[in-house]
Amino acid sequence: MADASQSDERQVGLSSGSSGGQAGGLTSGKLPADLLFSALAGIAADDLLQGPGIGRDAAIIKWGNDALVMTADPITFVDANAGKLAVQVNANDIFALGAEPRWLLATILAPVGASESGLRSLLMELREACDAADIALVGGHTELTDAVQRTILSCALIGSAPLDQIIPSDGARAGDRLIQAGRAAVEGTAILGYPQLLHDPGLSVARAARTLREIEGVHAMHDVTEGGIGMAAWEMAAAAELGVEIDGDALLWLPETLALCNARGLDPLGLLGSGTLLAAVSEEAVDPVLAALTEAGVEAASIGLVTAGQDATLKLAGLRRPLPRFWRDEALRALPSEQTTQDESDAALEQSATPPDCRPPTSPSGKGQELT
């Protein structure tokens, strides 16, 4: 497991109080890996095939000749479209292991004084999103509490698949090529000003994952989420105790993403990335994988290499440097989350976000020279 305390300025600061958190405490973002996994190391149980760890999208439990795949994720960045987002981001974790999502439980914590209409809208959106994805909403918990300042939705999702269809998260091998399926940072771009992207291209990796799980030579898949495609590439390699080299000039971006990041001083490598799936595939499988994804209507590219050792590097314009790790997502630097009121939360829950004028911004072609 790589050391989580390196000095990269994008990492969450421990006990410094210099990154927006309380003095002596942690900032918003991912928990430092050494803190989290020192508590989780060595967890084992009968029939547990995959437990907690870096780059592991979900747990895998042997269930007869099948596998149950279990994950949990909250929606904390935004309020609008929270029900749909919760279903999609949890389902993506299940798809990344080669399984199908089936049963969802939802926990809704709302502050005292939250509007009945806002909560009703959230529940209906959640149910509709489950129905659309052929997922059964089987239970959960709802509560009004002064422990939260705005409504929080958190879900647990269980999927299943035959054991021989499961693709474990730690399956990457040295020499594998890294495939990007779907353009990067769609989710972050959507919540920072382009909400129509939640619908087109959308955040689901179902089509890509269902295509990839049928191809021999696909050794691992990983759903890009918080920390962006840069963090996800490192996580996938770290799960297999390997390294990774990313070709920044090969990454696929939307022009909206590059324009937004340039305007706000954000690094797109670390921007919230649901909607993108990474896959580690053998050299022989690269061409069949790219052809199959193209036939399925998924934009894809070969963007790097899984390497021996544990170094993570970024190659850009002929130069190599360490691949930055984003323990705090770039979206958090742009979202005024601490100022969100419950009135704003209710308003977001009660109505769909209205897309802004989204004429394509003036931008280069979407290659790596736009990375900051």
Secondary structure as GFF3:
##gff-version 3
##sequence-region A 1 372
A	DSSP	alpha_helix	33	40	.	.	.	ID=ss1
A	DSSP	beta_strand	48	50	.	.	.	ID=ss2
A	DSSP	beta_strand	59	63	.	.	.	ID=ss3
A	DSSP	beta_strand	66	75	.	.	.	ID=ss4
A	DSSP	alpha_helix	82	95	.	.	.	ID=ss5
A	DSSP	beta_strand	100	110	.	.	.	ID=ss6
A	DSSP	alpha_helix	116	132	.	.	.	ID=ss7
A	DSSP	beta_strand	136	144	.	.	.	ID=ss8
A	DSSP	beta_strand	152	162	.	.	.	ID=ss9
A	DSSP	three_ten_helix	163	165	.	.	.	ID=ss10
A	DSSP	beta_strand	177	181	.	.	.	ID=ss11
A	DSSP	alpha_helix	186	191	.	.	.	ID=ss12
A	DSSP	three_ten_helix	195	198	.	.	.	ID=ss13
A	DSSP	alpha_helix	206	212	.	.	.	ID=ss14
A	DSSP	beta_strand	218	223	.	.	.	ID=ss15
A	DSSP	alpha_helix	228	239	.	.	.	ID=ss16
A	DSSP	beta_strand	243	247	.	.	.	ID=ss17
A	DSSP	three_ten_helix	248	250	.	.	.	ID=ss18
A	DSSP	alpha_helix	255	264	.	.	.	ID=ss19
A	DSSP	three_ten_helix	268	270	.	.	.	ID=ss20
A	DSSP	beta_strand	277	281	.	.	.	ID=ss21
A	DSSP	three_ten_helix	283	285	.	.	.	ID=ss22
A	DSSP	alpha_helix	286	295	.	.	.	ID=ss23
A	DSSP	beta_strand	300	307	.	.	.	ID=ss24
A	DSSP	beta_strand	312	316	.	.	.	ID=ss25
A	DSSP	beta_strand	319	322	.	.	.	ID=ss26
A	DSSP	alpha_helix	330	334	.	.	.	ID=ss27
A	DSSP	three_ten_helix	337	339	.	.	.	ID=ss28
A	DSSP	alpha_helix	342	350	.	.	.	ID=ss29
A	DSSP	three_ten_helix	368	370	.	.	.	ID=ss30
###
